[in-house]
Amino acid sequence: MAALGERIILQSDWDQVLKDDEGKVWLSYKVTGRPTVHGELQTRGLSTEGYPYVMGSNGFSVLEVNKQKIKVTYSKDAACCTRKFIAADTTFSSVHKPRKSIHSLDVTPGGLGVSSDSEGKLKIWQTENGEVRRNLEGHYGDVYSCKFFPTGIVVLSAGSDMQVKIWSAETGHCAATLIGHKGAILDTAIVDRGRNIVTCGRDGTARLWDVGQQSCLGIFSECGGDVNSCCLAHTSKDVDLGNPDSPPSDREISTEGKLLLLGCENGTLKGYGLQSRKKVFELPCHSAVNCCCFLSEVSVVCGTQDGHITVTDIRNYRLPLKEWKENRSAVLSLLPIVGGFFASTGDGSCFFVDGNFQTTTEFTGSDCDHLYKIAIDGTNLYTACRDGQIRKYRLNLL
C-alpha cells in the first residue's frame, strides 16, 4: 500500500531531454511528513530502436522506458514508490493564443474538439491535427464551460457574461441564448439527449433549463455561496431522491431518477433529486469543492481547493470510502473511466487513480501551469492548460 501523500515528481519535458545522449533530468520523491528526496535520471546511450538507456541516482531507478513512457521507482530507507509517466503524443499550440488560459474543452469520438479561453474565444477544431474549423463568436469575457451534446454536432457553452449558449458545430450558428443567472456561470451539465440542461455559478444557484423554449424550469438556491461545479447521472433505486411538491412540467424530459451533484465554495458537496428539487445529502469537505463526478450509480468523487480527494457511497455518505491528500495543489477537474478516474490540478499535474484508489500514472507536459479540464474520446486524453496549449495523450499507454 502506498504511503500517505506519496508521489514522484519528474521534470515536465523529460521525453525531450532524454532523447539526447547524456541527457539529464531531475526528479523528486515526496511523502507527507518527511523531507523531499531529489535525484537525477541520465541517458547512457541509445538502443538500436532509438530508446534511451537511463540510469537513476539517490534511490531512483528506471524499470521501463521508451519515447513516450517511462516507469520509475524510488526505493530507499524502507520507502518504495513506483510511477509511470506518459508524455504528450501531440501538443496543439495554435488553437488558442499562447498564455491565454484554456478554461474548458470537450471532444467527440467523431474527431471534433471544442475549447474555450480567458479571452472569450470558443473554437471547434479537429482532434487529429488541431486545425480550427469554426470560431463561435458571441461570448464576452472568460468562457468557463463548453461541451458537446450527445449528438456531437451541437455545443453548449457558458461563462462570465452570465449567458448560456447553444451552437451548431457544423455552421457556427448560435441557435439559442439562455439568460437568468446573476453571476458568472462556472459549469454545465446535459440531461440525456439535451432537451434540458443544468447550469451553476457564482450567484449561488444551479438552474434547470428548457432549451427549446429558452426558459428556466427550476432553481436550486440553498447552496451556501458560489456553486463551482455540477454533475448529474441516473442513480440506484436504493437512493431516495424525494418526490416533487407539484407535478413536474411536461417540458422536463428524463429528469426522473437523476441525482444532481453540486460542488460548493462553502466546502460542501450537495446532492439533489433533479426532478424533486429535494436535497438528498450534504457532505462536508476540507475546503471549497472545485469538481465532482459519478463513478457509478451509487459512488461519487469530489476534489477540493486544498488538494483533497474524497470518494463516497451516497447511500452512506457520512463514511467516505476513501479520502486522501496528495502533495499537490487544488484539484480542478475529475473524469471517470472504467477502472478508475483521471484528475488534474493547479500545479500542472494530471494523473490516473485506479479502482483501488491508488495513483499509478502521471501525464506530463505542463510546467506547473493549471490544468483546468480533461476530456477523453475513447482513444486519447486531452488537457486544457493555463499556458494556452492543448495536449493529447494515448490512452493505450496506461
Residue pairs with C-beta under 8 A, 6 or more apart in sequence:
1 358
2 81
2 358
2 359
3 31
3 32
3 79
3 81
4 31
4 32
4 33
4 324
5 30
5 31
5 32
5 33
5 324
5 325
5 326
5 327
6 29
6 30
6 31
6 32
6 79
6 81
6 326
6 327
7 29
7 30
7 31
7 81
7 83
7 326
7 327
7 328
7 359
8 27
8 28
8 29
8 30
8 60
8 72
8 74
8 81
8 83
8 362
9 27
9 28
9 29
9 30
10 25
10 27
10 41
10 70
10 72
10 83
10 85
10 362
10 364
11 17
11 25
11 26
11 27
12 348
12 364
12 365
12 366
12 367
12 368
13 25
13 364
13 365
13 367
14 25
14 41
14 70
14 85
14 87
14 364
15 67
15 68
15 70
15 87
15 364
17 23
17 24
17 25
18 25
18 41
18 43
18 52
18 54
18 65
18 70
19 43
19 52
19 67
20 43
21 43
21 45
21 46
22 42
22 43
22 44
23 42
23 43
23 52
24 40
24 41
24 42
24 43
25 40
25 41
25 42
26 38
26 39
26 40
27 38
27 39
27 40
27 41
27 56
27 60
27 72
28 36
28 37
28 38
28 39
29 36
29 37
29 39
29 59
29 60
29 74
29 79
29 81
30 36
30 37
30 327
31 79
31 81
31 327
32 325
32 327
37 58
37 59
37 74
37 76
38 58
39 56
39 57
39 58
39 59
39 60
39 74
40 56
40 57
40 58
40 60
41 54
41 55
41 56
41 57
41 60
41 62
41 70
41 72
42 54
42 55
42 57
43 52
43 53
43 54
44 52
44 53
44 54
44 55
45 52
45 53
46 52
46 53
47 53
50 67
51 65
51 66
51 67
52 65
54 62
54 65
54 70
55 61
55 62
56 62
56 72
58 76
59 74
59 75
59 76
59 77
59 79
60 72
60 73
60 74
61 72
61 73
61 75
62 70
62 71
62 72
63 71
63 72
63 73
63 82
64 70
64 71
64 84
65 71
67 87
68 86
68 87
68 89
68 394
68 397
69 84
69 85
69 86
69 87
69 397
70 84
70 85
71 82
71 83
71 84
71 85
72 82
72 83
72 84
72 85
73 80
73 81
73 82
73 83
74 80
74 81
74 82
75 81
83 359
83 360
83 361
83 362
84 360
84 361
84 362
84 398
85 361
85 362
85 363
85 364
86 361
86 362
86 363
86 364
86 393
86 394
86 397
86 398
87 364
87 365
87 393
88 363
88 364
88 365
88 391
88 392
88 393
89 380
89 392
89 393
89 394
90 130
90 391
90 392
91 365
91 389
91 390
91 391
91 392
92 125
92 130
92 389
92 390
92 391
92 392
93 130
93 388
93 389
94 130
94 132
95 113
95 115
95 123
95 125
95 130
95 132
95 390
96 102
96 115
96 117
96 119
96 121
96 123
96 388
96 390
97 117
97 119
97 121
97 388
98 387
98 388
98 389
99 386
99 387
99 388
100 117
100 118
100 119
100 121
100 388
101 117
101 118
101 142
101 370
101 372
101 385
101 386
101 388
102 115
102 116
102 117
102 372
102 373
102 384
102 385
102 386
102 388
102 389
102 390
103 116
103 117
103 118
103 142
103 143
103 144
103 145
103 159
103 372
103 373
103 384
104 115
104 116
104 143
104 144
104 145
104 146
104 147
104 372
104 373
104 384
105 113
105 114
105 115
105 116
105 146
105 373
105 375
105 382
105 384
105 390
106 113
106 114
106 115
106 146
106 147
106 148
106 375
107 113
107 114
107 127
107 148
107 375
107 376
107 377
107 380
107 382
108 127
108 148
108 152
108 377
109 152
109 377
109 378
109 379
110 152
111 126
111 127
111 128
111 377
112 124
112 125
112 126
112 127
112 133
112 148
112 152
112 169
113 124
113 125
113 126
113 127
113 375
113 382
113 390
114 122
114 123
114 124
114 125
114 146
114 147
114 148
114 155
114 157
114 169
115 122
115 123
115 125
115 146
115 384
115 390
116 122
116 123
116 139
116 143
116 144
116 145
116 146
116 157
116 159
117 142
117 143
117 388
118 142
120 139
120 140
120 141
120 142
120 143
120 159
120 161
121 135
121 143
122 135
122 136
122 137
122 138
122 139
122 143
122 146
122 155
122 157
122 167
123 132
123 134
123 135
123 136
124 132
124 133
124 134
124 136
124 155
124 169
124 172
125 131
125 132
125 133
126 133
127 377
127 380
127 382
127 392
130 390
134 169
134 171
134 172
135 172
136 155
136 157
136 165
136 167
136 172
136 174
137 172
138 163
138 165
138 174
138 177
139 157
139 159
139 161
139 163
139 165
140 160
140 161
141 159
141 160
141 161
142 159
142 160
142 184
143 157
143 158
143 159
143 160
144 158
144 159
144 160
144 184
144 185
144 186
144 187
145 156
145 157
145 158
145 159
145 185
145 186
145 187
145 188
146 155
146 156
146 157
147 155
147 156
147 157
147 188
147 190
148 154
148 155
148 156
148 169
149 155
149 156
149 190
149 193
149 194
150 190
150 192
150 193
150 194
151 193
151 194
152 169
153 168
153 169
153 170
154 166
154 167
154 168
154 169
154 175
154 194
155 166
155 167
155 168
155 169
156 164
156 165
156 166
156 167
156 188
156 190
156 194
156 197
157 164
157 165
157 167
157 188
158 164
158 165
158 185
158 187
158 188
158 199
158 201
159 184
159 185
160 184
160 185
161 184
162 179
162 181
162 182
162 183
162 184
162 185
162 201
163 177
163 178
163 179
163 185
164 177
164 178
164 179
164 181
164 185
164 188
164 197
164 199
164 209
165 174
165 176
165 177
165 178
166 174
166 175
166 176
166 177
166 178
166 211
167 173
167 174
167 175
168 175
176 211
176 214
177 214
178 199
178 209
178 211
178 214
178 216
179 214
180 207
180 209
180 216
181 199
181 201
181 203
181 205
181 207
182 203
183 201
183 202
183 203
183 204
183 226
184 201
184 202
185 199
185 200
185 201
185 202
186 200
186 201
186 202
186 226
186 227
186 228
186 229
187 199
187 200
187 201
187 227
187 228
187 229
187 230
188 197
188 198
188 199
188 200
188 230
189 197
189 198
189 199
189 230
189 231
189 232
189 260
190 197
190 198
191 197
191 198
191 208
191 232
191 253
191 254
191 255
191 258
191 274
192 253
192 254
193 253
193 254
194 211
195 210
195 211
195 212
195 251
195 253
195 254
196 208
196 209
196 210
196 211
196 217
196 251
196 252
196 253
196 254
196 255
197 208
197 209
197 211
198 206
198 207
198 208
198 209
198 230
198 232
198 260
198 274
199 206
199 207
199 209
199 230
200 206
200 207
200 223
200 227
200 228
200 229
200 230
200 262
201 226
201 227
202 226
202 227
204 221
204 223
204 224
204 225
204 226
204 227
205 219
205 220
205 221
205 223
205 227
206 219
206 220
206 223
206 227
206 230
206 260
206 262
206 272
207 216
207 218
207 219
207 220
208 216
208 217
208 218
208 219
208 220
208 252
208 255
208 274
209 215
209 216
209 217
210 216
210 217
210 249
210 251
210 252
212 251
213 251
215 251
217 249
217 251
217 252
218 277
220 260
220 262
220 272
220 277
222 279
223 262
223 264
223 266
223 270
224 264
224 265
224 266
224 268
225 264
225 265
225 266
226 264
226 265
226 288
227 262
227 263
227 264
227 265
228 263
228 264
228 265
228 288
228 289
228 290
228 291
229 261
229 262
229 263
229 289
229 290
229 291
229 292
230 260
230 261
230 262
230 263
230 292
231 260
231 261
231 292
231 293
231 294
231 300
232 258
232 259
232 260
232 261
232 274
233 258
233 259
233 294
233 297
234 257
234 258
234 259
234 297
235 241
235 257
235 258
235 259
235 294
235 297
235 298
235 314
236 297
236 298
236 315
237 257
238 298
238 315
239 259
239 280
239 298
239 314
239 315
240 280
241 257
241 258
241 259
241 273
241 274
241 275
241 276
241 278
241 280
242 273
242 276
242 277
242 278
242 280
243 276
243 278
244 275
244 276
244 277
244 278
245 277
248 255
248 256
248 275
252 275
255 274
255 275
256 275
257 275
258 273
258 274
258 275
259 271
259 272
259 273
259 274
259 280
259 314
260 271
260 272
260 273
260 274
261 269
261 270
261 271
261 292
261 293
261 294
261 300
261 302
262 269
262 270
262 271
262 272
262 292
263 269
263 289
263 290
263 291
263 292
263 302
264 270
264 288
264 289
265 288
265 289
266 288
267 284
267 285
267 286
267 287
267 288
267 289
267 304
268 282
268 283
268 284
268 285
268 289
269 282
269 283
269 285
269 289
269 292
269 300
269 302
269 310
270 279
270 281
270 282
270 283
271 279
271 280
271 281
271 282
271 300
271 314
271 317
272 278
272 279
272 280
273 280
280 314
281 314
281 317
283 302
283 310
283 312
283 317
283 318
283 320
285 302
285 304
285 308
285 310
286 304
286 306
286 308
286 325
287 304
287 305
287 306
287 308
288 304
288 305
289 302
289 303
289 304
289 305
290 303
290 304
290 305
290 330
290 331
290 332
291 302
291 303
291 331
291 332
291 333
291 334
292 300
292 301
292 302
292 303
292 334
293 300
293 301
293 302
293 334
293 335
293 336
293 341
294 300
294 336
295 301
295 311
295 336
295 341
298 313
298 314
298 315
299 311
299 312
299 313
299 314
299 321
300 311
300 312
300 314
301 309
301 310
301 311
301 312
301 334
301 336
301 341
302 309
302 310
302 334
303 309
303 310
303 330
303 331
303 332
303 333
303 334
303 343
304 310
304 330
304 331
305 330
305 331
306 325
306 330
307 325
307 326
307 328
307 329
307 330
307 331
307 345
308 323
308 324
308 325
308 331
309 322
309 323
309 324
309 325
309 326
309 331
309 343
309 353
310 320
310 322
310 323
311 320
311 321
311 322
311 323
311 357
312 319
312 320
312 321
313 321
321 357
322 357
324 357
326 359
328 345
328 346
328 347
328 349
329 345
329 346
329 347
329 349
330 345
330 346
331 343
331 344
331 345
332 344
332 345
332 346
332 370
332 371
332 372
332 373
333 342
333 343
333 344
333 371
333 372
333 373
333 374
334 341
334 342
334 343
335 341
335 342
335 343
335 374
335 375
335 376
337 376
339 354
339 355
340 352
340 353
340 354
340 355
341 352
341 353
342 350
342 351
342 352
342 353
342 374
342 376
342 381
343 350
343 351
343 353
343 374
344 350
344 351
344 371
344 372
344 373
344 374
344 383
345 370
345 371
346 370
346 371
347 368
348 366
348 367
348 368
348 369
348 370
348 371
348 385
349 362
349 366
349 371
350 362
350 363
350 366
350 371
350 374
350 381
350 383
351 359
351 361
351 362
351 363
352 359
352 360
352 361
352 362
352 363
352 398
353 359
353 360
354 360
361 398
363 381
363 383
363 391
363 393
365 383
365 385
365 389
365 391
366 383
366 385
366 386
366 387
366 391
367 387
369 385
369 386
369 387
370 385
370 386
371 383
371 384
371 385
371 386
372 384
372 385
372 386
373 383
373 384
374 381
374 382
374 383
374 384
375 381
375 382
375 384
376 382
376 395
378 395
379 394
379 395
379 396
380 392
380 393
380 394
380 395
381 392
381 393
381 395
382 390
382 391
382 392
382 393
383 390
383 391
383 393
384 390
385 391
